[in-house]
């Protein structure tokens, strides 16, 4: 059975990622890309759906683990009655290969290790053809099925019941290296890597990247780890930013809210871009903008809300009977039906991010501003359409207030691009549309009886996405209407102190009711508290939220308060970028307090 979600750590080469369990088993691995079919799928089933276990043979062994500082190199210290070993797991960066390296280093005494390898290509649909090989005097195991092949080097493996196993002893001061390398099956296996050299290169790259993070103030460690997560989820070659490394981890165990997040949502990627820009990562901004130009090229009427890593448009949702689901929570899905939805807020998030890039000094190209004007033309014709909203509801389309606010933000950034940066365009028309959208929001999206903005026009429900209104400049965090909205959210959506996205029992999303608090929404509330003068409450909630991260600093999508467990896909980009924004807001309070004139308090 799969471990608790928080028992997994991520390793990544910025092309794909693996989840390594606290028990030493790699239970999720898709190569060569994040969205490739799994070869280890135990996360969504059990060990017979694919895994690679490496751990002491003694069941009494215990472990502690951590990332090497500033990296995604995982070190696990195992202690047994007979001695201790360190296992270092990482995916080499920068060599244009797809490898997983595992080094066992003897620390004290002698430890017997066990290795259990179960290869299941194609989401556990295909048992590979396997053969033993010898390369350069080293043992190797080659597994081939269809287009996929891997070679595993290390201690000699022996076949048993559709798996391969080994036992070997590691003495103090001794290193034993294991390597898994993926390659297209029509080619020859790649040569073995120098593990020490790969470690040095990979560690240097990660630390160099993390070292440029500009955040100063409280929660720096959490911010740096979150920035590393966002980088680990960014495909280095294409620039696409996936929403999470996994598919179908349930938002509610036993429920059906199991989605594939290994794609690039324009919304999530744009929000990630804004956070990267605010912390000094302009190169990533340029890479993402180039990705965007390629992905949405063509008729603006064909713009989608999500794409594949290289801009692929065809992402049909389907169910996989080959995987039973995380602890039996099916179905397992690949692709995502939201690709066919209309979500008007997405263009707003893109415009906000591209304007942030301008403000950060990223120059427009001959294509980037024309693209924004083309998107503006589409929005002019479609902004009043009901849509599926930020939460991609599968119920009827509605006039969601958050969506309209992001339409307002899109026209606002177009106006500012023209007036502040001298970019050409029909600024008077954009200004008129911006004001028209605002007027409609204030008239139809605000419920005077509740003194609150509402989830959708004409309703009386609230939605956590309304916390975004001050973030995009629609209103001030201390505006009376916003404060009334916060009070309504606190009354309706707080569950044991954490924020639900909306009341699922209201039936707006067309799915069965029930889910856990959404971590990004609670971080949004931290930001709102900090920006509206409720600093103590912001810090209290922030301390609680960062405490939900696992032992290596990772957050999933939601949190099951009753069970004390993470829920949903992991690690979740939106959770981590919201953490960064919340920490920035608290840092702003600290900075403001430090520069405040003491006479102000007299």
Residue pairs with C-beta under 8 A, 6 or more apart in sequence:
1 46
1 327
2 27
2 42
2 43
2 44
2 45
2 46
2 326
2 327
3 21
3 22
3 23
3 27
4 565
4 566
5 249
5 556
5 565
5 566
5 567
5 568
5 570
6 550
6 551
6 554
6 556
6 565
6 566
7 21
7 22
7 23
7 550
8 19
8 20
8 21
8 22
8 27
8 28
8 43
8 550
8 554
8 570
9 19
9 20
9 22
9 65
9 67
9 74
9 550
9 552
9 554
10 17
10 18
10 19
10 20
10 72
10 229
10 232
10 245
10 552
10 554
10 570
10 571
11 17
11 18
11 20
11 72
11 73
11 74
11 89
11 90
11 91
11 100
12 18
12 72
12 91
12 232
12 233
12 245
13 91
13 92
13 93
13 98
13 99
13 202
14 93
14 231
14 232
14 234
14 235
14 236
15 32
15 33
15 34
15 98
15 235
15 236
15 237
16 29
16 30
16 31
16 32
16 33
16 34
16 36
16 91
16 98
17 30
17 34
17 91
17 232
17 233
17 245
18 26
18 28
18 29
18 40
18 89
18 91
18 100
19 26
19 27
19 28
19 29
19 43
19 245
19 246
19 570
20 26
20 27
20 74
20 89
21 27
22 63
22 65
23 53
23 55
24 53
24 54
24 55
24 63
24 76
24 78
24 87
25 42
25 47
25 51
25 52
25 53
25 54
25 55
25 116
26 40
26 51
26 52
26 53
26 89
26 100
27 40
27 41
27 42
27 43
27 51
28 38
28 40
28 41
28 42
28 43
28 44
28 245
28 246
29 38
29 39
29 40
29 50
29 52
29 100
30 36
30 37
30 38
30 39
30 262
31 39
31 98
31 148
31 150
31 182
32 98
32 182
33 235
33 309
34 233
34 235
34 242
34 245
34 262
34 309
35 242
35 262
35 263
35 308
35 309
37 121
37 122
37 123
37 148
38 44
38 50
38 120
38 122
38 123
38 124
38 323
39 50
39 119
39 120
39 121
39 148
39 150
39 182
40 50
40 51
40 52
40 118
40 119
40 120
41 49
41 50
41 120
41 123
41 124
41 323
42 48
42 49
42 50
42 51
42 118
43 246
43 249
43 326
44 247
44 248
44 323
44 324
44 325
44 326
44 332
45 124
45 323
45 324
45 325
47 53
47 116
47 118
48 118
48 120
48 124
48 162
49 118
49 120
49 124
49 322
49 323
49 324
50 118
50 119
50 120
50 124
51 116
51 117
51 118
52 100
52 115
52 116
52 117
52 118
52 180
53 114
53 115
53 116
53 117
54 87
54 102
54 104
54 113
54 114
54 115
54 178
55 61
55 78
55 87
55 113
55 114
56 78
56 80
56 85
56 111
56 112
56 113
56 114
57 112
57 113
57 114
57 167
58 80
58 81
58 82
58 111
58 112
60 80
60 81
61 78
61 79
61 80
62 78
62 79
63 76
63 77
63 78
63 79
64 76
64 77
65 74
65 75
65 76
65 77
65 551
65 552
66 74
66 75
66 551
66 552
67 73
67 74
67 75
67 225
67 552
67 553
68 74
68 75
68 203
69 207
70 206
70 207
70 210
70 211
70 224
70 228
71 90
71 202
71 203
71 206
71 207
71 210
71 228
72 90
72 91
72 206
72 228
72 232
73 88
73 89
73 90
73 199
73 202
73 203
73 206
74 88
74 89
74 90
74 552
75 86
75 87
75 88
75 89
76 86
76 87
76 88
76 89
77 84
77 85
77 86
77 107
78 84
78 85
78 86
78 87
78 111
80 109
80 111
82 109
82 110
82 111
82 112
83 106
83 107
83 108
83 109
83 110
83 111
83 172
84 107
84 108
84 109
84 111
85 104
85 105
85 106
85 107
85 111
85 113
85 170
86 104
86 105
86 107
87 102
87 103
87 104
87 105
88 101
88 102
88 103
88 105
88 199
89 100
89 101
89 102
90 100
90 101
90 198
90 199
90 202
91 98
91 99
91 100
91 101
91 202
92 99
92 101
92 193
92 198
92 201
92 202
93 201
93 202
93 205
93 206
94 201
94 202
94 205
95 193
95 198
95 201
97 181
97 190
97 193
98 181
98 182
98 183
99 179
99 180
99 181
99 182
99 193
99 198
100 179
100 180
101 177
101 178
101 179
101 180
101 193
101 195
101 198
101 199
102 154
102 177
102 178
102 179
103 175
103 176
103 177
103 178
103 195
103 199
104 113
104 170
104 175
104 176
104 177
104 178
105 170
105 174
105 175
106 170
106 171
106 172
106 173
106 174
106 175
107 172
108 172
109 171
109 172
110 169
110 170
110 171
110 172
111 169
111 170
112 167
112 168
112 169
112 170
113 167
113 168
113 169
113 170
113 176
114 165
114 166
114 167
115 154
115 155
115 157
115 165
115 166
115 167
115 168
115 178
116 163
116 164
116 165
117 141
117 152
117 157
117 163
117 164
117 165
118 162
118 163
118 164
119 127
119 128
119 130
119 143
119 150
120 126
120 127
121 128
121 143
121 145
121 146
121 148
122 145
122 146
122 148
122 322
123 320
123 322
123 323
123 332
123 334
124 322
124 323
125 322
126 145
126 146
127 145
127 162
128 143
128 144
128 145
128 148
129 143
129 144
129 145
130 141
130 142
130 143
130 144
130 159
130 164
131 141
131 142
132 139
132 140
132 141
132 142
132 157
133 140
133 141
133 142
133 151
133 189
134 140
135 151
135 153
135 189
135 191
135 192
136 192
138 153
138 192
139 153
139 154
139 155
139 156
139 157
140 151
140 152
140 153
140 189
141 151
141 152
141 153
141 157
141 164
142 149
142 150
142 151
142 189
143 149
143 150
143 151
143 152
144 185
145 185
146 185
147 184
147 185
147 186
148 182
148 184
148 185
149 182
149 183
149 184
149 185
149 187
149 189
150 180
150 181
150 182
150 183
151 179
151 180
151 181
151 183
151 189
151 190
152 164
152 178
152 179
152 180
152 181
153 177
153 178
153 179
153 181
153 192
154 166
154 176
154 177
154 178
154 179
155 166
155 168
155 176
155 178
156 166
157 164
157 165
157 166
158 164
158 165
158 166
168 176
170 176
177 195
179 192
179 193
179 195
181 189
181 190
181 193
183 189
183 190
206 228
209 228
209 231
210 224
210 227
210 228
212 280
212 281
213 223
213 224
213 227
213 279
213 280
214 279
214 280
215 223
215 224
215 227
215 279
215 580
215 583
215 584
215 587
216 587
217 583
217 584
217 586
217 587
217 590
217 591
218 539
218 583
218 586
218 587
218 590
219 542
219 546
219 579
219 583
219 586
219 587
220 583
221 553
222 546
222 549
222 553
222 579
222 583
223 279
223 579
223 580
223 583
223 584
225 549
225 553
225 554
226 553
226 576
226 577
226 579
226 580
227 275
227 276
227 279
227 281
227 576
227 580
229 554
229 571
229 573
229 576
230 241
230 272
230 275
230 276
230 573
230 576
230 577
231 284
232 245
232 571
233 241
233 242
233 243
233 244
233 245
233 571
233 573
234 240
234 241
234 242
234 272
234 284
234 287
234 288
235 241
235 242
235 309
235 310
238 291
238 309
238 310
238 311
239 284
239 287
239 288
239 290
239 291
240 264
240 269
240 288
240 291
240 295
240 307
240 308
240 309
240 310
240 311
241 264
241 268
241 269
241 272
241 273
241 288
241 573
242 261
242 262
242 263
242 264
242 309
242 573
243 261
243 262
243 263
243 264
243 265
243 268
243 569
243 572
243 573
243 574
244 261
244 262
244 556
244 557
244 569
244 570
244 571
244 572
244 573
245 262
245 569
245 570
245 571
246 261
246 262
246 569
246 570
247 258
247 259
247 260
247 261
247 262
247 332
247 333
247 334
247 569
248 258
248 259
248 260
248 323
248 325
248 326
248 329
248 330
248 331
248 332
248 333
248 569
249 258
249 326
249 556
249 557
249 567
249 568
249 569
249 570
250 257
250 258
250 325
250 326
250 329
250 567
250 568
251 257
251 258
251 515
251 516
251 557
251 558
251 567
251 568
252 514
252 515
252 516
252 567
253 326
253 327
253 329
253 560
253 567
254 328
254 329
255 329
255 512
255 514
255 515
256 331
256 511
256 512
257 511
257 515
258 325
258 326
258 329
258 330
258 331
258 332
258 333
259 333
259 336
259 338
259 569
260 317
260 333
260 334
260 335
260 336
261 336
261 569
261 572
263 306
263 307
263 308
263 309
263 315
263 336
263 339
264 291
264 295
264 306
264 307
264 308
264 309
265 305
265 306
265 346
266 292
266 304
266 305
266 306
266 307
266 346
266 349
266 350
267 305
267 343
267 345
267 346
267 349
267 390
268 573
268 574
268 577
269 288
269 291
269 292
270 346
270 349
270 350
270 352
270 353
271 349
271 353
271 574
271 577
272 288
272 573
272 577
273 284
273 285
273 288
273 289
273 353
273 356
273 357
274 352
274 353
274 356
275 577
275 580
275 581
276 284
276 285
277 285
277 353
277 356
277 357
277 360
277 362
278 356
278 360
278 584
279 580
282 357
282 360
282 361
282 362
285 357
285 360
285 362
286 362
289 354
289 357
289 362
289 368
291 311
292 350
292 371
293 367
293 368
293 371
294 311
295 307
295 311
296 303
296 304
296 371
296 375
300 374
300 375
300 377
300 378
301 378
302 313
303 346
303 347
303 375
303 378
304 313
304 339
305 338
305 339
305 341
305 342
305 343
305 346
305 392
306 315
306 336
306 338
306 339
307 313
307 315
308 315
313 339
315 335
315 336
315 339
316 335
316 337
316 339
317 333
317 334
317 335
317 336
317 337
317 339
318 333
318 334
318 335
319 330
319 331
319 332
319 333
320 331
320 332
320 333
320 334
323 330
323 332
324 330
324 332
325 331
325 332
337 394
338 388
338 392
341 387
341 388
341 392
342 382
342 385
342 387
342 388
342 397
343 387
343 388
343 389
343 390
343 392
343 403
344 379
344 382
344 383
344 385
344 387
344 403
344 404
344 406
344 407
345 387
345 389
345 390
345 400
345 402
345 403
345 405
345 406
345 407
346 406
347 375
347 378
347 379
347 406
347 407
347 410
348 405
348 406
348 407
348 408
348 409
348 410
348 472
349 406
349 409
350 375
350 410
351 372
351 375
351 409
351 410
351 413
351 414
352 406
352 409
352 410
352 413
352 472
354 368
354 372
354 413
355 413
355 416
355 417
358 364
358 417
358 421
364 421
364 423
369 417
369 423
369 424
372 414
372 417
373 414
373 425
375 410
376 410
376 411
376 414
376 425
376 430
379 407
379 410
379 411
380 429
380 433
383 404
383 407
383 433
383 437
385 397
386 396
386 397
386 398
386 399
387 397
387 398
387 399
387 400
387 403
388 394
388 397
389 398
389 400
389 402
389 403
389 456
389 465
390 400
390 402
390 403
390 465
391 463
391 465
391 501
391 502
391 509
393 508
393 509
393 510
394 509
394 510
394 511
395 507
395 508
395 509
395 510
395 511
396 510
398 456
398 457
398 508
399 444
399 445
399 456
399 457
399 458
400 455
400 456
400 463
400 465
401 441
401 445
401 453
401 454
401 455
401 456
401 457
401 463
401 466
402 463
402 465
402 466
402 468
402 469
404 437
404 440
404 441
404 445
404 457
405 441
405 468
405 469
405 472
405 474
406 472
407 437
408 434
408 437
408 438
408 441
408 474
409 472
409 473
409 474
411 430
411 431
411 433
411 434
411 437
412 434
412 473
414 425
414 427
414 430
415 427
415 430
415 431
415 434
417 423
417 425
418 424
418 425
418 427
418 430
419 427
438 474
440 457
441 453
441 474
444 457
444 458
445 453
445 454
445 456
445 457
446 452
446 453
446 454
446 481
447 453
447 454
447 459
447 460
449 460
450 460
450 462
450 484
450 488
451 480
451 481
451 484
451 487
451 488
452 462
452 466
452 481
452 484
452 485
452 487
452 488
452 489
453 462
453 466
453 469
453 481
453 482
453 485
454 460
454 461
454 462
454 463
455 461
455 462
455 463
455 466
455 502
455 508
456 508
461 492
461 502
461 503
461 506
461 508
462 485
462 488
462 489
462 492
462 493
462 502
463 501
463 502
464 489
464 493
464 499
464 500
464 501
464 502
464 518
464 521
464 524
464 525
465 501
465 521
466 485
466 489
467 486
467 489
467 499
467 521
467 524
467 525
467 527
467 528
468 524
469 475
469 482
469 485
470 476
470 477
470 479
470 482
470 528
470 531
471 524
471 527
471 581
475 481
475 482
476 482
477 528
477 531
477 532
478 531
478 532
478 533
482 528
482 532
483 532
486 525
486 528
486 532
489 499
489 525
492 503
493 499
493 500
493 501
493 502
493 503
493 521
494 500
495 517
495 561
496 517
496 561
497 541
497 544
498 517
498 519
498 522
498 545
498 559
498 561
499 517
499 518
499 521
499 522
499 524
499 525
500 515
500 517
500 518
500 521
501 515
501 518
501 521
502 508
502 509
504 511
504 513
504 514
504 515
505 513
505 514
507 513
515 558
516 558
516 559
516 560
516 561
516 567
516 568
517 558
517 559
517 561
518 557
518 558
519 545
519 548
519 555
519 556
519 557
519 558
519 559
519 572
519 575
519 578
520 557
520 572
520 574
520 575
520 577
520 578
521 578
522 541
522 545
523 542
523 545
523 575
523 578
523 579
523 581
523 582
524 578
524 581
524 582
525 541
526 538
526 541
526 542
526 545
526 582
526 585
526 586
527 538
527 578
527 581
527 582
527 585
529 535
529 537
529 538
529 541
530 538
530 582
530 585
530 586
530 588
530 589
531 585
531 588
535 586
535 589
535 593
538 582
538 585
538 586
538 589
539 586
542 582
542 583
542 586
545 579
545 582
546 579
548 555
548 559
548 566
549 555
550 566
554 570
554 571
555 566
555 570
555 571
555 572
555 575
555 576
555 579
556 566
556 567
556 568
556 569
556 570
556 571
556 572
556 575
557 567
557 568
557 569
557 570
557 572
557 574
557 575
558 566
558 567
558 568
559 565
559 566
559 567
560 566
560 567
